[in-house]
Amino acid sequence: MDDPELDAIRQQRLQQMQGSNPEQQKAQQEQRQAQEDMKNSMLVQLLDQDARARLNTLKLSKPEKAQMVEGMIIRMAQMGQIGGRLDDASLVKLLESLNQQMPRSNSTVKFDRRRAAMDSDDDDDDYGI
């Protein structure tokens, strides 16, 4: 019952049912890579070295926000709102205006320290002070 043709047909049918054709996946990956390369080349033209360094640092700490800023910079350039290259100070102003527009998260950190039976304040009595 081990028919290689039958196994190949089953494998092909399974891939069709899953909707994941290896050639389609490769084509989609190449398309995403081309879009990423085009975006990076545009950012190289739009930002000076210090601004790119700041954007890369932001990308490490807050990737979602960095993507949003990159998209905003590209849209502004396409609309003609950016004349020349953005320097670090201009990027900082852009980030500050973006921070003011974005809602702040209301997350807080609360420390609740429980006192043990022997407190650090009680240590002073042991030394005769």
All heavy atoms as an XYZ file, in Angstrom:
1025
protein
N       0.805     -1.195      0.000
C       0.000      0.000      0.000
C       0.845      1.255      0.000
O       0.313      2.330     -0.017
C      -0.896      0.024      1.227
C      -2.051     -0.903      1.187
S      -3.432      0.105      1.562
C      -4.669     -0.466      0.550
N       2.142      1.145      0.046
C       3.016      2.298      0.014
C       3.224      2.742     -1.425
O       4.159      2.331     -2.096
C       4.372      1.977      0.655
C       4.248      1.800      2.154
O       3.301      2.378      2.734
O       5.091      1.107      2.734
N       2.320      3.570     -1.884
C       2.417      4.085     -3.240
C       2.970      5.509     -3.172
O       2.335      6.390     -2.584
C       1.032      4.068     -3.894
C       1.072      4.421     -5.363
O       2.181      4.445     -5.936
O       0.001      4.681     -5.923
N       4.139      5.774     -3.740
C       4.721      7.122     -3.657
C       3.863      8.190     -4.322
O       3.783      9.322     -3.851
C       6.071      6.983     -4.362
C       6.224      5.586     -4.793
C       5.001      4.830     -4.404
N       3.183      7.815     -5.400
C       2.320      8.791     -6.075
C       1.139      9.170     -5.177
O       0.764     10.336     -5.089
C       1.814      8.228     -7.400
C       2.854      8.188     -8.497
C       2.265      7.701     -9.807
O       1.141      8.111    -10.152
O       2.946      6.904    -10.467
N       0.578      8.179     -4.539
C      -0.547      8.420     -3.653
C      -0.124      9.294     -2.467
O      -0.851     10.218     -2.078
C      -1.130      7.094     -3.170
C      -2.399      7.160     -2.314
C      -3.519      7.858     -3.080
C      -2.824      5.779     -1.894
N       1.057      9.017     -1.914
C       1.573      9.843     -0.816
C       1.796     11.289     -1.265
O       1.499     12.234     -0.530
C       2.884      9.265     -0.274
C       2.651      7.972      0.505
O       1.514      7.769      0.973
O       3.619      7.197      0.630
N       2.317     11.472     -2.465
C       2.559     12.817     -2.988
C       1.244     13.563     -3.178
O       1.129     14.754     -2.853
C       3.330     12.749     -4.299
N       0.239     12.856     -3.690
C      -1.081     13.478     -3.887
C      -1.691     13.852     -2.539
O      -2.253     14.938     -2.376
C      -2.011     12.536     -4.690
C      -1.495     12.398     -6.129
C      -3.442     13.053     -4.672
C      -2.219     11.335     -6.944
N      -1.569     12.960     -1.566
C      -2.101     13.253     -0.232
C      -1.401     14.479      0.372
O      -2.040     15.341      0.967
C      -1.919     12.053      0.691
C      -2.887     10.950      0.448
C      -2.686      9.829      1.426
N      -3.604      8.736      1.147
C      -3.383      7.486      1.463
N      -2.267      7.145      2.090
N      -4.264      6.555      1.183
N      -0.083     14.526      0.228
C       0.680     15.651      0.769
C       0.267     16.962      0.102
O       0.097     17.986      0.754
C       2.178     15.388      0.577
C       3.055     16.395      1.248
C       3.063     16.222      2.745
O       2.033     16.253      3.399
N       4.247     16.053      3.294
N       0.094     16.916     -1.220
C      -0.314     18.109     -1.956
C      -1.724     18.533     -1.533
O      -1.986     19.717     -1.336
C      -0.262     17.824     -3.452
C      -0.547     19.034     -4.311
C      -0.454     18.696     -5.792
O      -0.430     17.531     -6.173
N      -0.389     19.731     -6.608
N      -2.603     17.578     -1.388
C      -3.985     17.871     -0.981
C      -4.017     18.464      0.427
O      -4.764     19.392      0.705
C      -4.806     16.586     -1.038
C      -6.239     16.795     -0.714
C      -6.866     17.627     -1.759
N      -8.018     16.934     -2.250
C      -8.888     17.493     -3.019
N      -8.718     18.736     -3.400
N      -9.916     16.833     -3.437
N      -3.200     17.919      1.310
C      -3.120     18.422      2.673
C      -2.640     19.871      2.687
O      -3.173     20.715      3.413
C      -2.192     17.539      3.503
C      -2.017     17.910      4.971
C      -3.346     17.785      5.713
C      -0.964     17.034      5.607
N      -1.643     20.176      1.881
C      -1.138     21.545      1.800
C      -2.191     22.486      1.238
O      -2.331     23.634      1.680
C       0.126     21.604      0.944
C       1.337     21.022      1.618
C       2.554     21.020      0.718
O       2.458     21.336     -0.467
N       3.694     20.650      1.278
N      -2.957     22.020      0.248
C      -4.013     22.850     -0.312
C      -5.101     23.128      0.725
O      -5.621     24.229      0.817
C      -4.628     22.174     -1.538
C      -3.753     22.197     -2.753
C      -4.364     21.407     -3.907
O      -5.375     20.707     -3.735
N      -3.736     21.511     -5.078
N      -5.442     22.089      1.508
C      -6.477     22.262      2.526
C      -6.005     23.218      3.614
O      -6.786     23.994      4.151
C      -6.868     20.910      3.122
C      -7.692     20.086      2.154
S      -8.157     18.412      2.679
C      -8.050     18.376      4.403
N      -4.739     23.160      3.963
C      -4.214     24.043      4.982
C      -3.989     25.454      4.433
O      -3.863     26.402      5.184
C      -2.892     23.503      5.537
C      -3.064     22.248      6.342
C      -1.735     21.676      6.792
O      -0.683     22.090      6.323
N      -1.789     20.730      7.703
N      -3.955     25.578      3.128
C      -3.766     26.886      2.526
C      -2.332     27.368      2.626
O      -2.064     28.552      2.491
N      -1.429     26.476      2.866
C      -0.038     26.882      3.018
C       0.805     26.198      1.960
O       1.356     25.137      2.173
C       0.466     26.525      4.413
O       0.392     25.135      4.609
N       0.857     26.805      0.817
C       1.699     26.330     -0.258
C       3.099     26.889     -0.028
O       3.249     28.086      0.184
C       1.123     26.810     -1.586
C       1.778     26.143     -2.768
O       2.775     25.443     -2.620
N       1.210     26.369     -3.932
N       4.126     26.053     -0.037
C       5.482     26.554      0.233
C       5.905     27.668     -0.719
O       6.578     28.615     -0.313
C       6.365     25.321      0.051
C       5.476     24.154      0.230
C       4.121     24.604     -0.211
N       5.486     27.577     -1.985
C       5.838     28.644     -2.929
C       5.129     29.943     -2.569
O       5.704     31.024     -2.677
C       5.505     28.222     -4.360
C       6.405     27.146     -4.924
C       5.642     25.888     -5.269
O       4.415     25.960     -5.411
O       6.283     24.834     -5.381
N       3.876     29.850     -2.143
C       3.144     31.055     -1.736
C       3.777     31.677     -0.491
O       3.895     32.897     -0.400
C       1.677     30.718     -1.456
C       0.851     30.487     -2.683
C      -0.591     30.127     -2.320
O      -0.864     29.675     -1.209
N      -1.494     30.331     -3.263
N       4.155     30.820      0.467
C       4.794     31.340      1.673
C       6.100     32.034      1.329
O       6.404     33.095      1.866
C       5.055     30.209      2.667
C       3.819     29.695      3.344
C       4.136     28.574      4.325
O       5.247     28.052      4.355
N       3.136     28.206      5.113
N       6.864     31.446      0.435
C       8.138     32.048      0.036
C       7.896     33.379     -0.673
O       8.606     34.359     -0.428
C       8.905     31.081     -0.871
C      10.295     31.540     -1.193
C      11.049     30.508     -1.998
C      12.447     31.010     -2.301
N      13.204     30.063     -3.124
N       6.889     33.426     -1.536
C       6.578     34.665     -2.248
C       6.121     35.749     -1.274
O       6.518     36.914     -1.397
C       5.509     34.414     -3.304
N       5.306     35.368     -0.295
C       4.859     36.340      0.698
C       6.024     36.846      1.543
O       6.104     38.030      1.856
C       3.793     35.717      1.597
C       2.470     35.504      0.912
C       1.479     34.754      1.795
O       1.830     34.261      2.867
N       0.234     34.663      1.336
N       6.926     35.941      1.897
C       8.100     36.337      2.683
C       8.978     37.294      1.884
O       9.470     38.287      2.419
C       8.893     35.089      3.088
C      10.130     35.385      3.902
C       9.802     35.978      5.258
O       8.737     35.736      5.815
N      10.704     36.767      5.781
N       9.168     37.014      0.605
C       9.967     37.894     -0.251
C       9.306     39.263     -0.393
O       9.985     40.286     -0.401
C      10.180     37.257     -1.619
C      11.138     36.084     -1.601
C      11.228     35.372     -2.931
O      10.513     35.760     -3.887
O      12.013     34.409     -3.024
N       7.979     39.273     -0.489
C       7.256     40.536     -0.611
C       7.390     41.356      0.671
O       7.621     42.563      0.625
C       5.784     40.269     -0.919
C       4.979     41.529     -1.160
C       3.519     41.218     -1.473
O       3.061     40.099     -1.273
N       2.812     42.213     -1.960
N       7.275     40.706      1.831
C       7.452     41.416      3.106
C       8.867     41.963      3.229
O       9.069     43.089      3.688
C       7.151     40.480      4.281
C       5.675     40.286      4.548
C       5.443     39.593      5.886
N       5.956     38.236      5.920
C       5.248     37.146      5.644
N       3.986     37.257      5.304
N       5.800     35.952      5.715
N       9.849     41.170      2.794
C      11.235     41.614      2.861
C      11.472     42.803      1.934
O      12.173     43.754      2.305
C      12.181     40.453      2.495
C      13.638     40.787      2.647
C      14.016     41.064      4.094
O      13.507     40.432      5.001
N      14.910     42.002      4.288
N      10.869     42.781      0.758
C      11.011     43.903     -0.173
C      10.383     45.170      0.395
O      10.951     46.268      0.274
C      10.377     43.551     -1.515
N       9.229     45.032      1.030
C       8.579     46.196      1.647
C       9.424     46.742      2.788
O       9.564     47.955      2.945
C       7.185     45.819      2.157
C       6.170     45.599      1.069
C       4.837     45.111      1.615
O       4.723     44.702      2.769
N       3.814     45.132      0.780
N       9.999     45.860      3.587
C      10.848     46.282      4.699
C      12.100     47.002      4.184
O      12.507     48.025      4.736
C      11.237     45.061      5.538
C      11.958     45.383      6.808
C      11.078     46.037      7.857
O       9.855     45.870      7.828
O      11.638     46.728      8.717
N      12.689     46.462      3.105
C      13.867     47.107      2.516
C      13.527     48.488      1.974
O      14.304     49.440      2.140
C      14.452     46.240      1.401
C      15.098     44.970      1.924
O      15.399     44.908      3.142
O      15.293     44.034      1.118
N      12.371     48.611      1.331
C      11.957     49.900      0.780
C      11.715     50.906      1.913
O      12.119     52.069      1.824
C      10.689     49.731     -0.059
C      10.292     50.985     -0.817
S       8.973     50.728     -2.019
C       7.671     50.065     -1.018
N      11.087     50.458      2.988
C      10.842     51.334      4.135
C      12.161     51.789      4.747
O      12.337     52.975      5.053
C       9.996     50.598      5.179
C       9.697     51.417      6.410
C       8.870     50.657      7.406
C       9.763     49.662      8.101
N       9.182     49.064      9.298
N      13.109     50.861      4.904
C      14.398     51.222      5.477
C      15.159     52.198      4.592
O      15.803     53.124      5.097
C      15.239     49.966      5.733
C      14.719     49.165      6.905
O      14.055     49.694      7.783
N      15.006     47.875      6.900
N      15.101     52.007      3.282
C      15.808     52.932      2.388
C      15.177     54.329      2.446
O      15.889     55.340      2.379
C      15.827     52.402      0.955
O      14.534     52.396      0.400
N      13.856     54.399      2.586
C      13.200     55.697      2.729
C      13.612     56.372      4.032
O      13.877     57.575      4.068
C      11.674     55.557      2.663
C      11.155     55.250      1.284
S       9.365     55.117      1.257
C       8.897     56.825      1.461
N      13.681     55.583      5.111
C      14.074     56.154      6.398
C      15.523     56.628      6.380
O      15.851     57.634      7.020
C      13.846     55.144      7.521
C      12.381     54.869      7.857
C      12.264     53.714      8.842
C      11.710     56.109      8.404
N      16.385     55.933      5.649
C      17.779     56.367      5.526
C      17.844     57.732      4.851
O      18.640     58.596      5.229
C      18.608     55.310      4.746
C      19.937     55.865      4.285
C      18.822     54.080      5.602
N      16.974     57.943      3.870
C      16.957     59.219      3.160
C      16.308     60.327      3.985
O      16.644     61.492      3.831
C      16.214     59.075      1.834
C      16.909     58.184      0.840
C      16.062     57.918     -0.390
O      14.929     58.391     -0.487
N      16.608     57.155     -1.329
N      15.383     59.960      4.867
C      14.619     60.970      5.605
C      15.237     61.358      6.946
O      14.940     62.440      7.455
C      13.191     60.466      5.843
C      12.333     60.291      4.597
C      11.039     59.586      4.933
C      12.071     61.633      3.953
N      16.048     60.479      7.545
C      16.577     60.724      8.883
C      18.098     60.817      8.841
O      18.747     60.069      8.113
C      16.176     59.591      9.836
C      14.685     59.346     10.031
C      14.468     58.089     10.842
C      14.042     60.526     10.703
N      18.651     61.717      9.653
C      20.109     61.735      9.756
C      20.561     60.624     10.700
O      19.746     59.886     11.261
C      20.630     63.112     10.175
C      20.318     63.461     11.620
O      19.618     62.685     12.290
O      20.788     64.517     12.085
N      21.853     60.501     10.876
C      22.405     59.355     11.617
C      21.945     59.334     13.076
O      21.593     58.286     13.615
C      23.933     59.386     11.547
C      24.572     58.156     12.126
C      26.071     58.147     11.907
O      26.620     59.069     11.334
N      26.719     57.103     12.376
N      21.930     60.491     13.742
C      21.506     60.544     15.146
C      20.029     60.178     15.298
O      19.645     59.471     16.232
C      21.767     61.921     15.734
C      23.250     62.232     15.843
O      24.047     61.276     15.946
O      23.600     63.432     15.828
N      19.211     60.649     14.378
C      17.784     60.344     14.442
C      17.542     58.858     14.189
O      16.695     58.243     14.838
C      17.026     61.196     13.435
N      18.285     58.275     13.255
C      18.145     56.835     13.013
C      18.573     56.038     14.236
O      17.950     55.034     14.586
C      18.980     56.413     11.807
C      18.315     56.730     10.491
C      18.980     55.993      9.354
N      20.423     55.976      9.467
C      21.269     56.540      8.614
N      20.805     57.151      7.553
N      22.567     56.479      8.798
N      19.644     56.492     14.904
C      20.094     55.801     16.116
C      19.022     55.862     17.195
O      18.752     54.875     17.882
C      21.391     56.416     16.616
N      18.384     57.024     17.349
C      17.314     57.160     18.340
C      16.130     56.262     17.989
O      15.543     55.610     18.852
C      16.860     58.613     18.451
C      15.800     58.816     19.525
C      15.433     60.266     19.698
N      16.537     61.074     20.149
C      16.883     61.244     21.431
N      16.196     60.631     22.374
N      17.887     62.011     21.765
N      15.788     56.211     16.715
C      14.671     55.372     16.283
C      14.989     53.892     16.502
O      14.121     53.121     16.920
C      14.344     55.644     14.810
C      13.084     55.006     14.269
C      11.858     55.455     15.053
C      12.915     55.334     12.807
N      16.229     53.491     16.260
C      16.616     52.098     16.501
C      16.575     51.766     17.990
O      16.195     50.660     18.372
C      18.001     51.819     15.930
C      17.986     51.724     14.426
O      16.961     51.430     13.827
N      19.108     51.999     13.802
N      16.959     52.712     18.833
C      16.874     52.497     20.275
C      15.416     52.349     20.699
O      15.078     51.484     21.515
C      17.525     53.674     21.027
O      18.869     53.817     20.581
C      17.498     53.450     22.525
N      14.560     53.181     20.135
C      13.127     53.079     20.422
C      12.588     51.732     19.944
O      11.752     51.119     20.612
C      12.370     54.227     19.753
C      10.865     54.261     19.939
C      10.518     54.508     21.400
C      10.248     55.314     19.057
N      13.098     51.262     18.817
C      12.649     49.988     18.265
C      12.983     48.831     19.202
O      12.239     47.865     19.295
C      13.306     49.759     16.905
C      12.558     48.805     16.008
C      13.267     48.602     14.693
C      13.023     49.748     13.751
N      13.505     49.460     12.390
N      14.098     48.944     19.908
C      14.474     47.890     20.850
C      13.584     47.885     22.083
O      13.219     46.840     22.601
C      15.932     48.056     21.281
C      16.975     47.785     20.210
C      18.363     48.122     20.733
C      16.909     46.350     19.753
N      13.232     49.078     22.557
C      12.460     49.146     23.795
C      10.953     49.067     23.559
O      10.242     48.442     24.331
C      12.803     50.421     24.568
O      12.468     51.555     23.796
N      10.478     49.721     22.513
C       9.041     49.734     22.225
C       8.819     49.531     20.728
O       8.633     50.486     19.984
C       8.429     51.060     22.667
C       8.533     51.292     24.147
C       7.884     52.588     24.553
C       8.030     52.776     26.051
N       7.423     54.006     26.500
N       8.835     48.283     20.266
C       8.741     48.018     18.827
C       7.451     48.527     18.180
O       7.480     49.018     17.053
C       8.827     46.503     18.720
C       9.106     45.977     20.059
C       8.990     47.072     21.048
N       6.325     48.438     18.891
C       5.055     48.891     18.314
C       5.074     50.392     18.081
O       4.625     50.881     17.051
C       3.879     48.535     19.235
C       3.726     47.066     19.528
C       4.571     46.609     20.710
O       4.970     47.454     21.537
O       4.843     45.411     20.793
N       5.595     51.110     19.055
C       5.659     52.562     18.936
C       6.619     52.966     17.822
O       6.346     53.901     17.066
C       6.100     53.176     20.263
C       5.984     54.666     20.305
C       6.252     55.176     21.699
C       5.967     56.642     21.798
N       6.114     57.132     23.157
N       7.734     52.251     17.695
C       8.704     52.558     16.640
C       8.091     52.338     15.261
O       8.303     53.145     14.353
C       9.955     51.716     16.819
N       7.317     51.272     15.102
C       6.648     51.035     13.828
C       5.677     52.158     13.512
O       5.572     52.594     12.369
C       5.893     49.710     13.859
C       6.742     48.508     13.605
C       5.904     47.238     13.525
O       4.817     47.160     14.108
N       6.402     46.248     12.822
N       4.967     52.623     14.524
C       4.021     53.706     14.326
C       4.749     54.980     13.897
O       4.311     55.691     12.991
C       3.245     53.932     15.633
C       1.982     54.704     15.455
S       0.898     54.635     16.903
C       1.982     55.035     18.228
N       5.875     55.261     14.539
C       6.648     56.464     14.208
C       7.217     56.348     12.801
O       7.179     57.322     12.034
C       7.773     56.682     15.251
C       8.731     57.755     14.807
C       7.168     57.040     16.596
N       7.731     55.181     12.433
C       8.258     54.988     11.085
C       7.172     55.232     10.044
O       7.401     55.926      9.050
C       8.815     53.576     10.928
C      10.102     53.324     11.652
C      10.529     51.870     11.613
O       9.709     50.990     11.233
O      11.687     51.598     11.968
N       6.008     54.658     10.262
C       4.895     54.869      9.333
C       4.495     56.322      9.246
O       4.205     56.836      8.154
N       4.498     57.005     10.381
C       4.128     58.420     10.403
C       5.149     59.249      9.630
O       4.776     60.145      8.863
C       4.025     58.893     11.851
C       3.395     60.259     11.988
S       2.934     60.647     13.691
C       4.531     60.803     14.435
N       6.425     58.966      9.802
C       7.467     59.711      9.094
C       7.342     59.502      7.591
O       7.436     60.453      6.808
C       8.867     59.293      9.600
C       9.069     59.787     11.029
C       9.954     59.831      8.691
C      10.311     59.253     11.696
N       7.098     58.261      7.182
C       6.965     57.973      5.752
C       5.740     58.665      5.171
O       5.793     59.251      4.086
C       6.947     56.448      5.514
C       8.335     55.875      5.819
C       6.527     56.110      4.094
C       8.415     54.379      5.792
N       4.622     58.641      5.897
C       3.410     59.326      5.417
C       3.640     60.824      5.315
O       3.196     61.468      4.359
C       2.232     59.030      6.341
C       1.585     57.695      6.092
C       0.258     57.566      6.821
N       0.351     57.780      8.248
C       0.695     56.859      9.152
N       0.984     55.643      8.747
N       0.743     57.144     10.430
N       4.321     61.393      6.312
C       4.595     62.829      6.272
C       5.472     63.176      5.067
O       5.258     64.204      4.412
C       5.283     63.267      7.567
C       4.362     63.288      8.765
S       5.234     63.591     10.324
C       5.830     65.242     10.074
N       6.426     62.332      4.750
C       7.295     62.582      3.595
C       6.506     62.467      2.301
O       6.709     63.258      1.370
C       8.457     61.600      3.600
N       5.596     61.500      2.219
C       4.800     61.335      1.006
C       3.852     62.502      0.793
O       3.538     62.846     -0.338
C       4.029     60.019      1.067
C       4.903     58.803      0.926
C       4.167     57.506      1.180
O       3.074     57.489      1.754
N       4.769     56.387      0.771
N       3.407     63.118      1.891
C       2.509     64.271      1.782
C       3.276     65.580      1.595
O       2.663     66.628      1.431
C       1.639     64.373      3.037
C       0.638     63.290      3.176
S      -0.332     63.610      4.670
C      -1.093     62.067      4.939
N       4.590     65.505      1.670
C       5.395     66.704      1.475
C       5.535     67.553      2.725
O       5.883     68.730      2.634
N       5.255     66.998      3.886
C       5.343     67.757      5.128
C       6.762     67.807      5.677
O       7.041     68.575      6.582
C       4.410     67.163      6.177
C       2.953     67.260      5.800
C       2.044     66.562      6.806
O       2.509     65.813      7.653
N       0.746     66.804      6.696
N       7.644     66.971      5.143
C       9.030     66.962      5.605
C       9.886     67.538      4.497
O       9.929     67.019      3.385
C       9.505     65.528      5.943
C       8.691     64.961      7.093
C      10.982     65.532      6.291
C       9.023     63.528      7.439
N      10.562     68.627      4.800
C      11.460     69.228      3.830
C      12.896     68.947      4.223
O      13.432     69.571      5.125
N      13.523     67.988      3.592
C      14.889     67.642      3.945
C      14.924     66.509      4.957
O      13.931     65.834      5.217
N      16.087     66.341      5.562
C      16.261     65.261      6.531
C      15.882     65.721      7.928
O      16.133     66.856      8.308
C      17.713     64.810      6.539
C      18.148     64.205      5.236
C      19.581     63.820      5.303
N      19.625     62.360      5.355
C      20.716     61.662      5.455
N      21.868     62.249      5.555
N      20.678     60.347      5.482
N      15.297     64.814      8.679
C      14.969     65.084     10.072
C      16.207     64.831     10.925
O      16.845     63.794     10.802
C      13.849     64.164     10.559
C      12.435     64.439     10.089
C      11.493     63.378     10.630
C      11.979     65.799     10.515
N      16.518     65.786     11.783
C      17.626     65.558     12.705
C      17.079     65.023     14.019
O      15.878     64.816     14.173
C      18.445     66.836     12.916
C      17.604     67.974     13.471
O      16.369     67.848     13.500
O      18.197     68.986     13.886
N      17.964     64.794     14.954
C      17.576     64.191     16.228
C      16.588     65.071     16.986
O      15.602     64.581     17.542
C      18.826     63.922     17.073
C      18.521     63.107     18.300
O      17.764     62.118     18.183
O      19.034     63.445     19.386
N      16.819     66.378     16.997
C      15.930     67.296     17.718
C      14.525     67.280     17.115
O      13.526     67.294     17.845
C      16.511     68.705     17.703
N      14.436     67.218     15.789
C      13.115     67.168     15.138
C      12.401     65.868     15.462
O      11.182     65.856     15.668
C      13.267     67.293     13.625
O      13.906     68.486     13.275
N      13.162     64.784     15.508
C      12.555     63.494     15.854
C      12.064     63.507     17.298
O      10.988     62.985     17.597
C      13.540     62.352     15.633
C      13.000     60.947     15.889
C      11.855     60.614     14.949
C      14.101     59.914     15.761
N      12.825     64.127     18.192
C      12.402     64.227     19.595
C      11.105     65.023     19.693
O      10.177     64.635     20.413
C      13.522     64.850     20.453
C      13.003     65.218     21.821
C      14.687     63.884     20.583
N      10.995     66.121     18.959
C       9.755     66.914     18.964
C       8.585     66.096     18.432
O       7.479     66.159     18.968
C       9.935     68.172     18.123
C      10.815     69.209     18.752
C      10.966     70.423     17.858
C      11.962     71.403     18.428
N      12.191     72.542     17.533
N       8.846     65.325     17.382
C       7.810     64.471     16.814
C       7.359     63.421     17.826
O       6.158     63.176     17.995
C       8.341     63.805     15.545
C       7.372     63.006     14.714
C       6.342     63.923     14.074
C       8.126     62.252     13.639
N       8.315     62.825     18.529
C       7.985     61.827     19.546
C       7.220     62.445     20.711
O       6.285     61.841     21.242
C       9.255     61.148     20.055
C       9.954     60.206     19.078
C      11.307     59.786     19.612
C       9.095     59.003     18.781
N       7.611     63.657     21.116
C       6.893     64.330     22.209
C       5.460     64.636     21.809
O       4.535     64.459     22.612
C       7.626     65.602     22.608
C       8.904     65.351     23.368
C       9.703     66.617     23.636
O       9.367     67.687     23.078
O      10.680     66.525     24.403
N       5.253     65.099     20.581
C       3.881     65.378     20.147
C       3.073     64.087     20.053
O       1.887     64.079     20.373
C       3.886     66.106     18.805
O       4.332     65.256     17.775
N       3.717     63.014     19.661
C       3.034     61.727     19.602
C       2.674     61.244     21.003
O       1.584     60.712     21.227
C       3.914     60.692     18.900
C       3.312     59.321     18.678
C       2.148     59.417     17.702
C       4.352     58.371     18.154
N       3.569     61.451     21.968
C       3.294     61.051     23.348
C       2.120     61.828     23.928
O       1.349     61.298     24.728
C       4.530     61.253     24.223
C       5.570     60.178     23.998
O       5.261     59.106     23.512
N       6.797     60.484     24.344
N       1.981     63.089     23.564
C       0.865     63.887     24.075
C      -0.455     63.433     23.482
O      -1.493     63.513     24.130
C       1.089     65.365     23.764
C       2.208     65.982     24.562
C       2.514     67.408     24.137
O       1.950     67.910     23.177
N       3.413     68.056     24.858
N      -0.419     62.948     22.239
C      -1.650     62.509     21.586
C      -2.092     61.125     22.056
O      -3.273     60.822     22.071
C      -1.455     62.464     20.068
C      -1.271     63.812     19.446
C      -0.916     63.712     17.974
O      -0.825     62.629     17.418
N      -0.707     64.858     17.351
N      -1.137     60.302     22.447
C      -1.453     58.930     22.841
C      -1.964     58.907     24.275
O      -1.440     59.614     25.127
C      -0.216     58.042     22.725
C       0.314     58.007     21.335
S       0.673     56.450     20.605
C       0.282     55.204     21.727
N      -2.964     58.090     24.533
C      -3.433     57.977     25.917
C      -2.397     57.276     26.777
O      -1.750     56.337     26.332
C      -4.704     57.143     25.794
C      -4.549     56.396     24.519
C      -3.706     57.261     23.617
N      -2.253     57.767     27.957
C      -1.292     57.166     28.885
C      -1.907     55.928     29.510
O      -3.089     55.873     29.778
C      -0.957     58.156     29.995
C      -0.185     59.314     29.482
C       1.001     59.458     30.298
N       1.910     60.353     29.596
C       3.096     60.624     30.023
N       3.507     60.109     31.126
N       3.876     61.419     29.354
N      -1.071     54.972     29.753
C      -1.561     53.791     30.456
C      -1.601     54.126     31.942
O      -0.742     54.818     32.464
C      -0.646     52.590     30.201
O       0.635     52.844     30.721
N      -2.602     53.660     32.598
C      -2.785     53.954     34.014
C      -2.224     52.852     34.890
O      -2.742     52.582     35.964
C      -4.274     54.168     34.315
C      -4.799     55.430     33.679
O      -4.041     56.382     33.483
N      -6.069     55.448     33.341
N      -1.180     52.221     34.423
C      -0.600     51.152     35.229
C       0.290     51.756     36.305
O       1.044     52.683     36.063
C       0.212     50.204     34.349
O       1.269     50.895     33.752
N       0.136     51.241     37.486
C       0.945     51.709     38.607
C       1.548     50.500     39.307
O       1.036     49.385     39.213
C       0.100     52.502     39.623
O      -0.959     51.662     40.077
C      -0.476     53.763     39.012
N       2.608     50.754     39.993
C       3.255     49.709     40.766
C       3.076     50.063     42.229
O       3.394     51.165     42.657
C       4.759     49.603     40.419
C       5.425     48.564     41.284
C       4.929     49.295     38.951
N       2.560     49.126     42.988
C       2.312     49.372     44.401
C       3.088     48.340     45.195
O       2.961     47.143     44.975
C       0.816     49.251     44.704
C       0.470     49.546     46.130
C      -1.023     49.445     46.354
C      -1.356     49.680     47.800
N      -2.780     49.545     48.051
N       3.907     48.825     46.105
C       4.674     47.940     46.971
C       3.932     47.805     48.292
O       3.609     48.789     48.934
C       6.070     48.517     47.240
C       6.939     48.523     46.033
C       7.125     49.664     45.292
C       7.572     47.365     45.626
C       7.923     49.673     44.178
C       8.377     47.358     44.513
C       8.561     48.510     43.785
N       3.683     46.588     48.670
C       3.014     46.320     49.931
C       3.956     45.455     50.752
O       4.016     44.245     50.580
C       1.685     45.616     49.690
C       0.878     45.470     50.951
O       1.140     46.230     51.912
O      -0.015     44.602     50.978
N       4.688     46.090     51.622
C       5.671     45.361     52.417
C       5.052     44.947     53.741
O       4.511     45.757     54.476
C       6.894     46.236     52.670
C       7.613     46.548     51.385
C       8.891     47.250     51.672
N       9.580     47.498     50.410
C      10.513     48.381     50.246
N      10.913     49.125     51.248
N      11.086     48.535     49.088
N       5.163     43.712     54.005
C       4.653     43.171     55.261
C       5.778     43.166     56.274
O       6.912     42.799     55.972
C       4.144     41.750     55.067
C       3.119     41.621     53.971
C       1.777     41.981     54.484
N       0.807     41.757     53.397
C      -0.258     42.466     53.236
N      -0.518     43.441     54.054
N      -1.088     42.222     52.258
N       5.477     43.564     57.470
C       6.485     43.567     58.538
C       6.590     42.182     59.134
O       5.592     41.528     59.432
C       6.082     44.556     59.647
C       5.990     45.979     59.179
C       7.348     46.569     59.176
N       7.256     47.943     58.692
C       8.246     48.754     58.687
N       9.418     48.382     59.135
N       8.110     49.968     58.235
N       7.806     41.742     59.321
C       8.039     40.443     59.945
C       8.031     40.621     61.457
O       7.975     41.732     61.981
C       9.374     39.868     59.473
N       8.103     39.534     62.170
C       8.100     39.602     63.634
C       9.298     40.394     64.136
O       9.190     41.180     65.072
C       8.096     38.198     64.216
N      10.436     40.216     63.536
C      11.612     41.003     63.898
C      11.831     42.047     62.824
O      12.140     41.725     61.699
C      12.852     40.114     64.014
C      12.904     39.327     65.296
S      14.512     38.583     65.473
C      15.291     39.715     66.557
N      11.659     43.238     63.167
C      11.792     44.355     62.245
C      13.221     44.866     62.272
O      13.938     44.709     63.251
C      10.819     45.459     62.682
C      10.559     46.449     61.565
O      11.384     46.505     60.637
O       9.538     47.140     61.630
N      13.635     45.526     61.238
C      14.989     46.076     61.190
C      15.158     47.199     62.212
O      16.269     47.492     62.641
C      15.314     46.575     59.791
O      14.450     47.638     59.454
N      14.073     47.826     62.624
C      14.156     48.880     63.635
C      14.489     48.301     65.007
O      15.037     48.980     65.863
C      12.830     49.645     63.726
C      12.543     50.416     62.454
O      13.514     50.700     61.714
O      11.363     50.724     62.197
N      14.140     47.038     65.234
C      14.407     46.399     66.510
C      15.888     46.041     66.690
O      16.325     45.745     67.795
C      13.575     45.113     66.662
C      12.091     45.431     66.721
O      11.762     46.588     67.082
O      11.284     44.531     66.401
N      16.664     46.049     65.624
C      18.062     45.676     65.679
C      18.888     46.665     66.521
O      19.926     46.310     67.048
C      18.668     45.571     64.292
C      18.075     44.398     63.524
O      17.527     43.491     64.171
O      18.180     44.409     62.283
N      18.434     47.907     66.624
C      19.194     48.908     67.362
C      19.303     48.571     68.849
O      20.303     48.867     69.474
C      18.529     50.296     67.213
C      18.588     50.767     65.770
O      19.435     50.259     64.996
O      17.779     51.648     65.404
N      18.280     47.913     69.394
C      18.300     47.583     70.831
C      19.317     46.495     71.158
O      19.802     46.416     72.269
C      16.902     47.124     71.270
C      15.887     48.245     71.159
O      16.315     49.420     71.219
O      14.690     47.955     70.999
N      19.633     45.648     70.171
C      20.543     44.542     70.426
C      21.978     45.007     70.634
O      22.769     44.331     71.260
C      20.508     43.550     69.266
C      19.136     42.879     69.170
O      18.417     42.884     70.170
O      18.802     42.386     68.081
N      22.312     46.157     70.131
C      23.707     46.623     70.205
C      23.921     47.616     71.358
O      24.974     48.192     71.467
C      24.119     47.268     68.883
C      24.070     46.278     67.736
C      23.141     46.397     66.739
C      24.966     45.214     67.701
C      23.091     45.497     65.692
C      24.921     44.302     66.669
C      23.998     44.448     65.675
O      23.945     43.549     64.644
N      22.958     47.859     72.126
C      23.075     48.735     73.264
C      23.160     50.203     72.895
O      23.764     50.992     73.606
N      22.597     50.558     71.808
C      22.629     51.959     71.370
C      21.435     52.701     71.935
O      20.379     52.310     72.087
C      22.641     52.072     69.839
C      23.869     51.401     69.309
C      22.575     53.502     69.410
C      23.952     51.352     67.811
